[in-house]
Amino acid sequence: MKFNKISVDIEDYTEYKDVIISATMESDLTKKIIIASQFGVIGESEIWRCSYYTNGTFYEIQNVDSFISSITKNSSGRYAATFTGSLVNLDDDSLITLTNGSMNIKY
């Protein structure tokens, strides 16, 4: 799947900033992914939010041990990361698995 409508927000808190990336597909607006991490921080397991919406169903990280991520760029208008893992629907406990997820964006 390719998400090609991307928006980036920087949420500024007193002691830190978060970067929130929202992306949808032009060809299917019912699908959306949200990735969040602390702004300026790179490394393994730094993505603290990955939410996926499809046709009104919502999935998110429930167990960080089942979600692997690596951020290689996260400042100066660039964000690059890879991710793989399981997301759960909290309504019925169904799982989906994201494999070989990646993003490399300029904003």
N, C-alpha and C positions, 0 to 999 in steps of 0.2 A: 504494500500500500504506500502511496506517496501522498503526503500531506503538503499542499503547496500554497495555502493561504495562512501566513504566519504572522503572529503579533507577539511582541516582547514588551513586558512591563518590568520595571525595576521598582520594587517596593522598598522604600527607605525607612528603616526603623532607627531608633536612637543609636544602637550599638552595632548594627550590621544592615546589609541590604540583601534582599532576595531577588533573583531573576525568575520570572514566570513566563514560560513560553507556551502559547496556545496555537494550535494548528488544526486546520480543517482541510478537507479535500474539496476542490472546486467541483469535482464530478459527483460528489455525494456529501452534502452538507450535514447529513445525520451522523457522520463520523467525525470525532474530535479527539485530540490528545492534548494533555497538559503535562508539562515537565517543569519541575521547580527545584532550585538549589540555591545555596547561598552565593551571592554575587562575588566574583573574584576568586572563588575557591575551586581548585582543580584536584583531580585524583580519583581514587576508587571509592565507590559507594557514597558519593556526595549528593546524588539525586535523592531528595527526600519525598518528592511527590511525583507519581506517574499515574494519571487518571485517563481512562479511555471511555468514550461514549460511543455507542453504536445503536441506532434505531431506538433511542430512549432508554437503553440499558447502560448502567454505569458500573465500571470496574476500577479498582484502585489497588495500590500496594497494601497488603495486610501484613505480610511477613517480610521484613527487609532481608532476611536470609535467602529468600527465594527470588530476589531481584538484584541483578549484578549490573553495575554501571561504572563508567569511566569518563570523566570530563577532562578534555585536553586543552580547551580554550574557554575562557569565561571572563572576558573583560574587553574594554576598548571596542565595543560594538561587535564582538565575535563570540560565538558559542559553538563548541564542538563536543559531541558526546556520543558514546555507544551504550546500549542497554539491552538486556535480555532478562526475561523473568516472567513470573506468574502474577496475574492480577485477579482479584476476587470481586464478585458481585455480592455486596453485603446483604442483599435482600434474600437470595436463595443459595449462597455459598458456591455458585458455579464459578469455574475458573476459565481464564483464557491465558494463553502463553504468547508473549511477544518474543520473537527471535530475531537476532541480528538487527535490532533497531539502531538507527544512527541519525544524527543531525549535524549539519555544518552550516551555520547561518551567519549572515551579516545583518546587523540592525542599526 
